[in-house]
């Protein structure tokens, strides 16, 4: 079962639940977009490149991503509508994947959140608001029915909610100052935004073999009964992995500088530029 362990920080799993429920009840497993389509969309991006929507749609291997749009094919803005949906959907998946990686890094590095951070206070107050609202939701009906004690309790609860929301508003105003101290990705990679986007959009010239894709566009197991059951030990790499037990690898960023691959490329570029200035000719350097 394909999964993204985003810790509930995005709406992805809520969407998956609703979409899979609709797909199962209607029997339209290919026509209604859900978790399996997301898997093949990400697989297409791995093969064809970042935001290469048309190349992915034209590849028979990823024909499943076209299924939910067949009923709209006669509309004039069909291609634009489909590409916009794919872009929005991938943005959500990308956000969930980034959060999953950050949670994995935090677990591996044994990082803990500062309890005095404004985000922690905001989170605690939000949980309190949610608990207070759910535990007293019956009071509104009783108050409308003429129950005077319930009406008095309801007013007290509403006052408490108002105070909590006011405190949350104050916490939110302190968050921008905290977030502004986090260096942007371009600064951490020591690359310009243009070069980052060009590298993401390019198909690449690497000679490595792409990861194998299961045969056919409908090869993902149709196991939709229990999407959140614990995975067996042999499937931990698909989701539910114990991140604290994962060994360090190339996915761990260097704390005091850019990732090694970017740093090495910059050193090679500087070396090439210096030699060009000295000799006046292009010099190729093997990796």
C-alpha angles and dihedrals in degrees: 000000000000111000142169113207098214094154092236093292092126134042092245098108092045089054091047091053094049094043095047091048090053093045093050096045093049096039090230098127093159101033097055115066113237144136096313092054089052090054093053092043090056091044089053091051090051090054103036104027142253113326093352091143098157094049090051093049093049093051110095089211089069098039091129091076088065096053099083091054101049093097090057096049094108094061119104097232093042098128094044091049092049095047092048091052092049091049093050092046093049090049089058092046091047091051091050091048092051091051090047090054092047091051090049092051092047091051093047094048092042090236118175130196119249105248090215093057113118090234091061092052090048091050093049093050092047090054089049092051091049093049093046093049095047095046093051102035091111092063094077093061093045091048092052089049090061101261103152097192089050089049091054092048090047091056091051091050091049090052091051091050090050091053092048092049090050090053090048090052089054090049091051092055089058094052099076091059090052094046093047089065091061108095115237122251092252090058093046092050092039089227132119120249090246093056092045092052093044091053092047093047096046120090088224132232096241117134096214118121113254117242113274117263119210112252118270131009094269101051098111109109112256094230100143099140099090110013094172102045115126112273120237117255091257091059100047091113089065096056143317092054120162097245094192090066096051116111120237116265144153089303091072110090119224107255097216101041146359122311113286095249093055092043091051092049091052091051091051091048092051091048092051092049092051093050092047090053091051100044102023092226135096114263121197118213120198115226 
